[in-house]
Structures are given as C-alpha cells and as structure tokens.
Amino acid sequence: MVPVSMSAMCLMGHGGLEQLVYRQDVPVPEPKDDEVLVKITATAKNNTDRKAREGLYPVGSSNEVTSFQMGGTPTLTFPRIQGADVVGRIVAAGRDVPVSRIGERGLLDFNLYPDERENLNLMPDYYGHGADGGYADYVAVKANQFYHLPNKDLADAELASMGMCSYQTAYHMLTAAKVCAGERVLVSGASGGVGTALIQLCRIMDAIPYAVSQPDKAEGLLELGAEAVIDRGSMDDFVERVLSATGGAPIDAVMDLVGGEMTDRFIDTMIQDMHARTTYPRLSIAGASGGNISQVMWTRIYLYQVQIFGVSHGTRQEAQQLMHWIEQGKLKPVLHGTFRLSDLHAAETYFVNRSSNYLGKIVIVPDGEWAEHGAPFALPEAEV
C-alpha cells in the first residue's frame, strides 16, 4: 500500500541550509501515464544540489544569483525536492507502463530531456531541479529513464553512488573531446564523483588517466586506475611535475572540473612539445570549483589550436551505455558514506568541509530505509 503522505527535505528558496526544511506531510506524487512511482532507498548527493540552492549558476554577471536554466525561463521553483541520482523500487505504474515492472530495483537517468533525440541535449535540466527528485520517500519519474539493475553484488547505496549526474557528465566530457585509446588524459578534481568516474571510464576506453589531487588521496585513486597522482599544490612547477609523471610526453586531453587560475596551467600541460603531438590539444570543462573566471590568452588558444568543450549533462545514448557497463560490473562504486535524509544539513556541512580521506560520493537514505540501506555504510561518528 502506498501512503498518502511522505517525508521529504524541501528546498524553500535560494540561500543557506535554513532553506532546507524536513517535512513529514508532503503528498506522495501520482505517476502520470508514462511514469512509475519509485519507493526511494538511496540518493547520491551532488555538488549541483548546493550550487542550485545557493544560486551559483550565473551566465551574466558573476554576482548574479540564479538557478540552472538553459531554456529561457527558470525551472527551479519552490518548494522543490532536490536529489538527482535515485535508486529504489517501483511500487506503482502509470497507465502506459506494464504492471510487470512493479517490484523492479533501478537507477534513474536524472535528465529532463527536452525531446526524444538520443545524441543531443542542448537544454539540460534534471530531477531535483526542474522536477522533484530523490530527497524523499517516493518520487514519480519517466518509466523509460528508470533502468532495471538487479545486480545483487551492488547494495542500493553503492548503486546510487554510480548515478548519472557524475558518470554521465564524466562520459560526455570524454566523448565531446573524442578521447581515444592510448591517449593521456589529465583529470582535475579527481577525488570527487565526476573525477573518480573519469578515471574508471578512461580505463574502459583504454585511455591513460593522470589524476590531480591531494597526496593523501593517491592510494585510493591509484587503486581506481590512475596512472599517477599529481599533487595539486604549488602551481609554480605544476607543468614540470605533470610531464615528469608522463615521462615527458604532453597531455592529450584535459578534463577540467576546477576552472579559475588552474585552467591556464592545464593548457600548459598540452602545448609544451607540439612536435610530439599527434592530435589537437583538447580541454573539456564541466565545473568551476576553483573560480568562475579564468585568464587565458586567446592567442595561445588559436595558435596552438586548443579545442575547448563546455559540458553539462549528456545524452540518452550515453546514459544507456553507462547503465550497460554498470550491469556488466565494469564500473566500481566509490561510496564514501551515508547520511539519513533527516540529517541532510549535517551531510551538506560535511560535504563542504570534506576531510582529507574523502573519496567518492555521499549517499542520502530515507529514515525509514536507514537500517537496511544506510547503516551498513554510515560514517564513524567521530568523523562526522
């Protein structure tokens, strides 16, 4: 039996953590004809949750406070339930969905696609922003975007940590730059969700990932598949340290999640020895954690023929490929720990003040599912 009301963490407006209000009287959504109702067991936390809450997606003035919006009008309205990477079980189906799907465990493709095209997504929006997401007990989603993944080797929280918000973004960064087998790829922000996904995906594509991170993350990143880990510390000799790791060969493509002053140094790693290159230098950027403004000489871009790709989300076809790799066991979960849904404030604070051993994803589990799906992966109280 599906209840009438549910618990949910509701975002009431742009601002700080006070805008996240835990309610236990939110109506359970009814699935439309092409939707399924999912009883949520785990939802991965993404940095975009915080950025959307704080209004950190300006495309005009750097001081602009705005939501993620590419279609001309805001789609983030309040109250909104955030949370993009949803795992759970189907408990009800819309009129056009086979009832045989009830009971399936699955992972959501988080996109709100503007049309049915498989290989183009020019106005990306997502569950948790343009529609309610997974920080609740239930969510209604498109049936064809909730992928049945019965792999019993993956716990629900582990499966959520492999959500499309990170993995599809990472994959699209690589496909946009046309990364090929044997190429050397520099991965910034390597310890986060997108970074750890990039390292694994490079290895699936037979590319060679070089991770930029803190030295105390090196062991975990090497186990994931990084060829080497370059300390993100001093910028004075950063290029030299990258080239030392590659044996003097230039980086073929950079996956930039940092922006700010780092971007120019990343470009330096690709243009040191143009005689040694066999392809154009390429930079995919999908984040600006180091700053929203970078100073780059355009003469360096066009004279060295550096190709730059802005990446946000990805395509249906890429999501389908990723789901296939997850089911095959080719991608590994990188789960850092779990928090109860009612403790989302603590999870947000922990995420911003990440400890030195932080690697991978935080997953949020509804309070009613905590004993089975959250407690086995909870962080030690001393760490929280």
C-alpha positions as CSV (number, residue, x, y, z in Angstrom):
1,M,0.0,0.0,0.0
2,V,1.3,3.4,-1.0
3,P,0.7,6.1,1.8
4,V,-1.0,9.4,1.1
5,S,1.9,11.5,2.6
6,M,5.6,11.1,2.9
7,S,8.8,12.6,4.4
8,A,10.8,14.9,2.2
9,M,13.5,17.5,2.5
10,C,12.0,20.6,0.8
11,L,14.1,23.5,-0.6
12,M,12.1,26.6,0.2
13,G,14.3,29.2,-1.7
14,H,17.8,30.3,-2.5
15,G,20.1,30.6,0.5
16,G,21.8,28.6,3.2
17,L,20.9,25.4,5.0
18,E,18.0,27.1,6.7
19,Q,16.2,26.8,3.3
20,L,16.2,23.0,3.6
21,V,13.1,22.1,5.6
22,Y,12.4,18.5,6.6
23,R,8.6,17.8,6.4
24,Q,6.6,14.7,7.0
25,D,3.4,15.8,5.5
26,V,4.3,16.0,1.8
27,P,1.8,14.4,-0.6
28,V,3.0,11.3,-2.3
29,P,3.1,12.0,-6.1
30,E,0.9,10.1,-8.5
31,P,2.6,8.7,-11.6
32,K,1.5,10.1,-15.0
33,D,0.6,7.7,-17.8
34,D,4.3,7.3,-18.8
35,E,5.8,7.3,-15.3
36,V,6.5,5.0,-12.5
37,L,6.3,5.7,-8.7
38,V,9.5,4.7,-7.0
39,K,10.0,4.0,-3.3
40,I,13.4,5.5,-2.7
41,T,16.1,3.6,-0.9
42,A,19.2,5.8,-1.7
43,T,20.0,9.1,-3.5
44,A,23.6,10.3,-4.1
45,K,24.5,13.8,-3.1
46,N,26.0,16.0,-5.8
47,N,27.7,19.4,-5.7
48,T,25.0,20.8,-8.0
49,D,22.5,20.4,-5.1
50,R,24.4,23.0,-3.1
51,K,25.1,25.3,-6.1
52,A,21.4,25.3,-7.1
53,R,20.4,26.0,-3.5
54,E,22.9,28.9,-3.3
55,G,22.1,30.2,-6.8
56,L,25.7,29.8,-8.1
57,Y,24.9,29.3,-11.8
58,P,25.4,32.8,-13.2
59,V,25.8,33.2,-17.0
60,G,25.9,37.0,-17.0
61,S,27.2,39.0,-14.0
62,S,29.5,37.0,-11.8
63,N,27.4,38.3,-8.8
64,E,24.2,37.0,-10.2
65,V,22.2,34.7,-8.0
66,T,20.3,32.3,-10.3
67,S,19.3,28.7,-10.8
68,F,20.5,26.3,-13.5
69,Q,18.4,27.4,-16.5
70,M,19.1,27.0,-20.3
71,G,15.6,27.1,-21.8
72,G,14.9,30.8,-21.2
73,T,12.7,30.6,-18.1
74,P,13.5,29.3,-14.6
75,T,12.5,25.7,-13.9
76,L,13.6,25.7,-10.3
77,T,10.5,26.7,-8.4
78,F,9.9,26.4,-4.6
79,P,9.3,24.3,-2.7
80,R,11.5,21.8,-4.6
81,I,12.7,18.3,-3.5
82,Q,16.4,18.0,-4.6
83,G,18.4,14.8,-5.3
84,A,19.2,13.6,-8.8
85,D,20.7,10.1,-8.5
86,V,17.8,8.0,-7.3
87,V,17.8,4.3,-6.5
88,G,14.7,2.4,-5.3
89,R,11.9,0.0,-6.3
90,I,8.9,0.6,-8.5
91,V,5.7,0.4,-6.4
92,A,3.2,1.7,-8.9
93,A,3.0,2.3,-12.7
94,G,1.2,4.7,-14.9
95,R,-1.4,3.7,-17.5
96,D,1.1,3.2,-20.3
97,V,3.6,1.2,-18.3
98,P,3.5,-2.6,-18.0
99,V,2.4,-3.6,-14.4
100,S,5.1,-6.3,-14.7
101,R,7.7,-3.5,-13.9
102,I,6.3,-3.2,-10.3
103,G,9.0,-4.5,-7.9
104,E,12.0,-3.7,-10.2
105,R,15.0,-2.2,-8.5
106,G,16.6,0.5,-10.6
107,L,18.7,3.6,-11.1
108,L,17.4,6.8,-12.6
109,D,18.8,8.6,-15.6
110,F,18.5,12.0,-13.9
111,N,17.9,14.2,-17.0
112,L,14.8,16.0,-18.0
113,Y,15.3,15.7,-21.7
114,P,13.7,18.4,-23.9
115,D,12.9,15.9,-26.7
116,E,13.5,12.3,-27.8
117,R,16.8,12.8,-29.5
118,E,19.4,10.3,-28.3
119,N,22.6,12.2,-29.2
120,L,21.8,15.8,-28.4
121,N,20.8,17.5,-25.1
122,L,21.1,21.3,-25.6
123,M,18.8,22.5,-22.8
124,P,19.8,20.2,-19.9
125,D,17.6,20.1,-16.8
126,Y,17.2,17.4,-14.2
127,Y,15.2,15.7,-11.5
128,G,15.9,17.6,-8.3
129,H,15.8,20.9,-10.1
130,G,13.1,21.2,-12.9
131,A,11.1,18.4,-11.2
132,D,11.1,16.9,-7.7
133,G,13.9,14.4,-7.0
134,G,15.1,11.8,-4.5
135,Y,15.4,13.5,-1.1
136,A,12.1,12.0,-0.1
137,D,10.4,8.6,0.5
138,Y,8.8,8.5,-3.1
139,V,9.3,10.1,-6.5
140,A,7.5,9.8,-9.8
141,V,9.8,9.6,-12.8
142,K,9.7,8.7,-16.5
143,A,9.4,4.9,-16.9
144,N,11.9,4.7,-19.7
145,Q,14.5,6.6,-17.6
146,F,14.3,4.3,-14.6
147,Y,16.7,1.4,-15.6
148,H,16.2,-2.0,-14.1
149,L,19.5,-3.0,-12.5
150,P,19.1,-6.2,-10.4
151,N,22.8,-6.8,-9.8
152,K,22.8,-8.3,-6.3
153,D,26.5,-7.6,-5.9
154,L,25.7,-3.9,-5.6
155,A,23.9,-2.5,-2.5
156,D,21.4,0.2,-3.1
157,A,23.7,2.9,-1.6
158,E,26.6,1.7,-3.8
159,L,24.4,1.8,-6.9
160,A,23.3,5.3,-6.1
161,S,27.0,6.4,-5.9
162,M,27.2,5.4,-9.6
163,G,24.5,7.8,-10.6
164,M,24.3,9.6,-13.9
165,C,24.9,13.1,-12.5
166,S,28.6,12.2,-12.1
167,Y,29.1,9.3,-14.5
168,Q,27.2,10.8,-17.5
169,T,28.9,14.1,-17.1
170,A,32.2,12.4,-17.0
171,Y,31.5,10.2,-20.0
172,H,30.3,13.2,-22.0
173,M,33.5,15.1,-21.2
174,L,35.4,12.3,-22.8
175,T,33.1,11.8,-25.8
176,A,33.0,15.5,-26.5
177,A,36.8,15.6,-26.6
178,K,36.9,12.4,-28.7
179,V,39.3,10.8,-26.3
180,C,40.8,7.6,-27.9
181,A,42.7,4.6,-26.7
182,G,46.3,5.3,-25.7
183,E,45.8,9.0,-25.1
184,R,47.0,10.7,-21.9
185,V,44.2,12.4,-20.0
186,L,44.6,14.8,-17.1
187,V,41.8,14.6,-14.6
188,S,41.3,17.5,-12.2
189,G,39.2,17.3,-9.0
190,A,40.0,13.6,-9.2
191,S,38.7,12.5,-5.8
192,G,35.1,13.7,-6.3
193,G,32.2,11.9,-8.0
194,V,33.0,13.1,-11.6
195,G,36.7,12.7,-11.1
196,T,36.5,9.1,-9.9
197,A,34.1,8.3,-12.7
198,L,36.5,9.8,-15.3
199,I,39.4,7.6,-14.0
200,Q,37.3,4.5,-14.4
201,L,35.9,5.5,-17.8
202,C,39.3,6.3,-19.2
203,R,40.4,2.7,-18.4
204,I,37.3,1.3,-20.0
205,M,38.2,3.3,-23.2
206,D,41.8,2.3,-22.9
207,A,43.0,5.9,-22.3
208,I,45.5,6.7,-19.6
209,P,44.3,8.9,-16.7
210,Y,46.6,11.1,-14.7
211,A,44.8,12.4,-11.5
212,V,45.3,15.8,-10.0
213,S,44.5,15.6,-6.2
214,Q,46.0,15.7,-2.8
215,P,48.8,13.2,-1.9
216,D,46.7,11.5,0.8
217,K,44.1,10.5,-1.9
218,A,46.8,8.9,-4.0
219,E,46.4,5.3,-2.8
220,G,42.7,5.2,-3.5
221,L,43.0,6.9,-6.9
222,L,45.7,4.5,-8.0
223,E,43.6,1.6,-7.0
224,L,40.8,3.0,-9.2
225,G,43.1,3.1,-12.2
226,A,45.0,6.4,-12.1
227,E,48.4,6.0,-13.9
228,A,49.8,8.6,-11.4
229,V,48.6,11.2,-9.0
230,I,49.9,14.8,-9.3
231,D,49.8,17.0,-6.2
232,R,47.5,19.9,-6.9
233,G,49.7,22.1,-4.6
234,S,52.1,24.7,-5.8
235,M,51.4,26.0,-9.4
236,D,55.0,27.1,-9.9
237,D,56.2,23.7,-11.0
238,F,52.9,22.1,-11.8
239,V,53.6,21.5,-15.5
240,E,57.0,20.1,-14.8
241,R,55.5,17.6,-12.3
242,V,52.9,16.5,-14.8
243,L,55.5,16.0,-17.5
244,S,57.6,14.0,-15.1
245,A,54.7,11.7,-14.5
246,T,54.1,11.2,-18.2
247,G,57.8,10.7,-19.0
248,G,58.0,14.0,-20.8
249,A,55.1,13.4,-23.2
250,P,52.4,16.1,-23.4
251,I,48.9,15.5,-22.1
252,D,46.5,14.8,-25.0
253,A,43.2,16.0,-23.3
254,V,42.3,17.7,-20.0
255,M,39.1,17.1,-18.1
256,D,38.7,20.3,-16.1
257,L,36.4,20.4,-13.1
258,V,38.2,23.3,-11.4
259,G,38.5,26.3,-13.6
260,G,39.9,29.5,-12.1
261,E,43.7,30.0,-12.4
262,M,44.2,26.3,-12.9
263,T,42.8,26.2,-16.4
264,D,45.7,28.0,-17.9
265,R,48.2,25.6,-16.2
266,F,46.2,22.7,-17.5
267,I,46.5,24.1,-21.1
268,D,50.3,24.4,-20.5
269,T,50.5,20.6,-20.0
270,M,49.2,20.0,-23.5
271,I,51.3,22.6,-25.5
272,Q,54.8,22.0,-24.2
273,D,56.0,20.0,-27.1
274,M,53.8,20.3,-30.2
275,H,56.2,18.2,-32.3
276,A,55.3,15.2,-30.1
277,R,51.6,15.6,-30.6
278,T,49.5,13.5,-33.0
279,T,46.1,15.1,-32.2
280,Y,44.8,18.6,-31.3
281,P,45.0,19.6,-27.6
282,R,41.6,19.3,-26.1
283,L,40.0,20.7,-22.9
284,S,36.6,19.6,-21.6
285,I,35.3,21.7,-18.7
286,A,32.3,20.8,-16.6
287,G,33.0,22.7,-13.3
288,A,34.4,25.8,-11.7
289,S,35.2,24.9,-8.2
290,G,38.4,26.9,-8.4
291,G,36.8,30.0,-9.7
292,N,34.3,31.1,-12.3
293,I,36.7,33.3,-14.2
294,S,39.9,32.2,-15.8
295,Q,42.5,34.4,-17.6
296,V,43.6,32.7,-20.8
297,M,45.4,34.3,-23.7
298,W,43.3,33.7,-26.8
299,T,46.4,33.8,-29.0
300,R,47.6,30.7,-27.1
301,I,44.2,29.0,-27.9
302,Y,44.1,29.7,-31.6
303,L,47.8,29.5,-32.4
304,Y,48.2,26.1,-30.5
305,Q,44.7,25.1,-31.9
306,V,43.4,24.2,-28.4
307,Q,39.8,22.8,-28.7
308,I,37.6,23.7,-25.7
309,F,34.3,21.8,-24.9
310,G,31.8,23.0,-22.4
311,V,30.0,20.0,-20.9
312,S,26.7,19.9,-19.0
313,H,25.0,16.5,-18.6
314,G,24.9,14.2,-21.6
315,T,22.7,12.2,-24.0
316,R,20.3,9.3,-23.8
317,Q,22.6,7.1,-25.7
318,E,25.5,7.8,-23.2
319,A,23.2,7.0,-20.3
320,Q,22.2,3.7,-21.9
321,Q,25.8,2.8,-22.4
322,L,26.7,3.6,-18.8
323,M,23.8,1.5,-17.4
324,H,25.1,-1.4,-19.5
325,W,28.6,-1.1,-18.1
326,I,27.2,-0.9,-14.5
327,E,25.2,-4.0,-15.1
328,Q,28.2,-5.8,-16.5
329,G,30.3,-4.8,-13.5
330,K,32.8,-2.8,-15.4
331,L,32.3,0.3,-13.2
332,K,33.0,0.2,-9.4
333,P,31.1,2.1,-6.8
334,V,33.1,4.7,-4.9
335,L,30.9,5.2,-1.8
336,H,32.4,7.4,0.9
337,G,29.5,7.1,3.3
338,T,25.8,7.6,4.1
339,F,23.6,10.0,5.9
340,R,19.9,9.9,7.0
341,L,17.6,12.1,5.0
342,S,16.6,14.0,8.1
343,D,20.4,14.7,8.7
344,L,20.8,16.4,5.3
345,H,22.1,19.6,6.9
346,A,24.9,17.6,8.5
347,A,25.6,15.9,5.2
348,E,25.8,19.3,3.4
349,T,28.2,20.6,6.1
350,Y,30.4,17.5,5.9
351,F,30.5,17.8,2.1
352,V,31.6,21.4,2.2
353,N,34.3,20.7,4.9
354,R,35.5,17.5,3.4
355,S,38.1,15.5,5.3
356,S,41.4,14.6,3.9
357,N,40.3,11.0,3.4
358,Y,37.2,12.0,1.4
359,L,36.9,10.0,-1.8
360,G,33.8,9.4,-4.0
361,K,30.2,10.0,-3.1
362,I,27.9,10.7,-0.1
363,V,24.6,9.0,-0.3
364,I,21.4,10.1,1.4
365,V,19.0,7.4,2.7
366,P,15.4,7.9,3.8
367,D,15.0,7.5,7.6
368,G,12.6,4.6,7.1
369,E,15.2,2.7,4.9
370,W,18.2,3.5,7.2
371,A,18.6,0.2,9.0
372,E,18.8,-1.8,5.7
373,H,20.3,0.6,3.2
374,G,22.1,3.3,5.2
375,A,23.5,1.9,8.5
376,P,26.0,-0.5,6.8
377,F,27.8,2.4,5.2
378,A,27.4,5.1,7.8
379,L,30.4,7.2,8.6
380,P,32.0,6.9,12.0
381,E,30.5,9.4,14.5
382,A,34.0,10.8,15.2
383,E,34.5,11.7,11.5
384,V,31.1,13.4,11.2
